[in-house]
Amino acid sequence: MTTQPFKDKPQTVFQRRWKKFKTIRRGWYSFQLLLGMYLLSFLLPVLVNSKALVVSHGGELFFPAIEELLPFVGGYHAAKDLGIYDPRRPERLMRGEANYRLAKSQYEVADQGDWVLLTPYPYHPIENLLKEPGFDGRPPTAPDSVHWLGTDNRGRDVLARLVYGFRISITFALSVVGIAYLVGMSVGALLGFLGGRVDMFGQRIVEIWAALPFLYTVIIISSMISPSLWILVGILSLFYWIGISFYMRGEFLREKAKDYVAAAICIGESRRSIMFKHILPNALTPIVTFAPFAIVGGIASLVSLDYLGFGLAPPTPSWGELMGQGLSNISAWHLVLFPMGALFATLLMVVFIGEAVREAFDPKVFSRLR
């Protein structure tokens, strides 16, 4: 009697966990939606931008929005080079950078074969619209057919600031969590694996570092310099790794006492091999399940700092800064509703992903001892 080989290869633990994750619908759909939105946000220069997609002037073609998306292919376009006249002094060419919405209207009136193709939503997040021809009212203005979510107290488009703020928030949180995990896992793994005096003295140093006041440190640094995105990522990463190191240290202390580690030592495996090949894969489960909730904390931290005025330097698009404007302008309901709605929806999707990851990575599901 001959035995038939398996038609399908046996699945690894990760493959089974990934398959389980995809069966948890709200987590899987949230993951797909959030990932799609984040990837799409990198195309914002050609979707939400005051610069035109294509400008045809004097027989030449220009691609301002694409040049912003790919800075190495183009540069600055002055208004006078594109024949744009100052609306306040029609006999004079406009100074400064080109206003492509104005160019479109002037080209259509002149009807000389020049034309402009604008982006789907032709407003930039840091563009001040107070001097825009046809801008009515005193900012902040309520939503209308031109500015779908209204304008803020400086006359900037709220929708443009929201979508660019989404990209900044997610990038910030992923960067902070990535750096914190790299540092925290390294420190925790070394302390947990080496143990003894190294663990004792290392833990005391970590505890002293953890005792430093996070908010005061950020306030002091913000008063000395104007924090950019990556400076703020570095500041928060200095504190975020501490909690991860505690988790990783505990996992290494638990795993290194098990029989498979003793067996690896008996057959002459090196310390490096034991750490990375044997212990680390078994210590990752709680760390992976904690990651989405760490991302929630990163987004909330940035919004909180921006709201308090210690976050990203103006005029960087920020949800927290919009909420702060809403507090100063109680009647401007759109400055509170839309940023809070965007924050709530984003955090809700990340929490759904976190719950699905935690359920999919539950070791009891694939345990032989259940």
C-alpha positions, 0 to 999 in steps of 0.5 A: 500500500502506497501512501499519498503525499499531502496535496497542500503543504502544512501551514506555518503558525504565522500563515494560520494566524494571518488566515484567522486575522482575515476571518475577523471582518471588522479588523480585516476591513479596517486594515484594508481601508486604513492601509488604502487611505494611507497609501492614497495619502502619498498621492495628495499632491496630485489630488488635493493641491492648489497647484495645477496638474497640467498648464499649457501656456505659449505652446509649452506644457508644465506639470506643477503638481507632479513636480511637487509629488516628484521634486527632482523633476521640476521647480518653481513657476512664477506667475509672470512666466505664465502670463498671470495678471494681478486682479487688483491691477489688471495692467500688471503681471502678478508677482510671486508664485503662480495662482493656478485657479486665477490662471484658469479663469484668466486663460478662459476669458482670454481664449488664446489657446492656453489652458489649465487642468486643476487637481480634483480639489484645488486647495493647499493645506497651508494656503491663505485664502483671505486675499483670494478673489471672490473670498467672502466672509470673515474666517473661519467660514462655514462649509459651502460648495467651494470649501466643502468643510469650511475654512479655519481662522486663517482662511485655510481650507479645512478639508485640505488640512484634514487629509494632509493631517491624516498622513502626518498623524499616521506617519508620525505614529508608525515612525515612533512605534517603529523606533520604539520597538527597535530600541525597546526590544533590543534593550529588553531582550538583552536584559532578559537574556543576560539576567543577573547584574546586567539585568539589575543595573540595566533595570535601574537605569531604565526606571530612572529614565522612565521617571523623567517627566515626558510633558515637561521635557517636550515643553522645554525642547519646544521652547528652545527649538521649533520642532519638526515632524522628525524632531518630535518623532525622536523626542517621543521615541526617547520615552516610548521604548521604555514600556516595550522593553518591559514586555520584551524583558519579561518574555525573555525571562519566561522563555529562557527558562523553558526546556527548548532553550536548555536543549539548544544550550546542550547541543552547543547553540551560540547565544546569538542563535538562541536569542534570535532563532529560538527565543525571539520568535516565541516572544513576539506574540504579545509584542505584535498584539500590543503594536496597534494600540501603541499606534493609537497612543502615538496618534493621540500623543501628537494630537494632544501636543498640537492641541496644547501648542507644543507639537508641530510648528505652524503652519503644518497641517494638524488635527490637534491645531484645528481642535484648538482653533475650535475651542477659540471659535466656539461658533465655528462648529466645523473646526471641532466636528470634522477633526474630532470625527476624523480622529475618532474614525481613525482610532476606531479602525486601529482599535478594530485592527488591534482586537483582530490581531490579538484574537488571531495571535492568541496562542491558545487557539493553536495550542496542543494543550487545550 
